[in-house]
């Protein structure tokens, strides 16, 4: 143990002696992923990232070297400082999900222990693996069927799979919504404005062609949507 301490002390002293007189250089800690050494204009210091951030040894040009875990490969530097959690925040800094696999459409951005809630786009779920909103079945934090309130049928429609590569099913809640089933996992999709999903053709269609969805759009709104589409198409043709 004494020899290890002596070795680390020697390494730190060597880094301090080799500090460049100008500019900034960073050096990873041997064991801790959130610690590093810094040489700034010839001055050597030992630093620690805020709780939740990790040292990114790929940082260059003197940029602040502490980064989110999704951007850092710690390698063998497996140790970290003890977490300092607050309500909704597992660490002082970072992005964190709700903790409920059926309520994964929002997340918290924690800044110095203060939680700020954000919502993913409709149908997407927060992923702690990527720090982004992903398809629910691609998030380790989400149960896609429970989150979307829809279960893909056990029997697969082979015709749809041949046409689209997956099954497509109408949403029981909204004429404009439909689900695609990737394996047994549902993904929520929407038809373009002015259209509704037609289960008979497994595609989006005009409302008047779909039983029960003829009046989904108010007449004035539908007329305005179609007028905008016609003008956009005309403009594209003349471009």
Helices and strands as residue ranges (DSSP letters): H 2-17, E 24-28, E 35-40, E 43-48, E 53-55, E 66-68, G 69-71, E 94-97, E 106-111, E 114-119, E 124-127, E 132-135, G 136-138, H 144-148, H 158-164, E 167-170, E 177-182, E 185-190, E 195-198, E 203-206, G 207-209, H 219-238
